[in-house]
Amino acid sequence: MLREFAAVASLAMLAMTAAIGVQRQHLAALPRFESAVPVAAGSAPGPPPARTPRLPHLIHAAAAFPLAAPARPGPSGDDVAGRVRAAVPRALMGYFDLYLYVSKAAAGPWAQHMYVFRSAGDGGLQFEQSFPVSTGRELQEKYFTSTPAGLFELDPERFDRVHFSHRWHNAPMPWAMFLNYTIRSHPTGVALHSAVGHLADLGHRASGGCVRMPPERAEELFRRIQETENGRVPVFAMDGSTTDKTGRIALDADGAPMFVQGYKVLLIIEDYPGAPVVVATLSVSQG
């Protein structure tokens, strides 16, 4: 029994010795400190001076791995509202209750987003929400995949809860709201619709020309417009056999503006990246 106890004690001592050795190696690896206040020769030792670590290796590491730039702030509602007022002729502002602004720019603080505004009267706009979208790829493919820029009304006869693209291999287009836009006497297939199946592309140019939206936003707008935005709206003039995209109102034989029953919604699409945003950067001094 005594021999077994002695053996166990010996093993415990060996383990303790090894642990102390590891601890010493760890302490030796820590950065050394130097005194920040030198002590004159012959002076009585005082309390331990404050010590400042010398960590040049950390400074170099910070330089090698710079801090990531802060997230770019988005535009304020007032910024975009000002852009909407600048893009829409004053004569149109009183005819619509809902304004949808889309930036189809490839990059920039406003790019690939929709901004929703409610008319506040007297030309004022009340910002409601913004969210990422996907506009056309702007490439020559089977067709030119461009999203048109300009001012557009929505076609009340072409709101389709379940729609499939005849041009793009029956691709699904749920909650489709087509633009009331004619090119060479033919209604276009450009619509606002859900990005079902393409959620990862939101925020980037990715569609065949339509404006894809998050599914919940597409459904929300679809239902809201049909339920609450009915009314008389101006007829946009024709530029030859193509709908004018500047918001020019068609006139009847007597020179009076023409109106039809429709949706009091105006869509503004621009290839505008937004005002430049100044982002502060953090540099690490190596002096």
HELIX and SHEET records of a PDB file:
HELIX    1   1 LEU A    2  ALA A   29  1                                  28    
HELIX    2   2 PRO A   56  ALA A   64  1                                   9    
HELIX    3   3 GLY A   77  ALA A   87  1                                  11    
HELIX    4   4 ARG A   90  TYR A   95  5                                   6    
HELIX    5   5 LEU A  199  ASP A  201  5                                   3    
HELIX    6   6 PRO A  215  THR A  228  1                                  14    
SHEET    1   A 2 PHE A  33  SER A  35  0                                        
SHEET    2   A 2 ARG A  51  PRO A  53 -1                                        
SHEET    1   B 5 GLY A 124  PRO A 132  0                                        
SHEET    2   B 5 HIS A 113  GLY A 121 -1                                        
SHEET    3   B 5 LEU A  98  SER A 103 -1                                        
SHEET    4   B 5 VAL A 265  GLU A 270  1                                        
SHEET    5   B 5 GLY A 150  PHE A 152 -1                                        
SHEET    1   C 4 LEU A 154  ASP A 160  0                                        
SHEET    2   C 4 ALA A 176  LEU A 179 -1                                        
SHEET    3   C 4 ALA A 191  SER A 194 -1                                        
SHEET    4   C 4 VAL A 211  MET A 213  1                                        
SHEET    1   D 2 THR A 182  ILE A 183  0                                        
SHEET    2   D 2 HIS A 186  PRO A 187 -1                                        
SHEET    1   E 2 ASN A 230  PRO A 234  0                                        
SHEET    2   E 2 PHE A 259  TYR A 263 -1                                        
SHEET    1   F 2 MET A 238  ASP A 239  0                                        
SHEET    2   F 2 THR A 242  THR A 243 -1                                        
END                                                                             
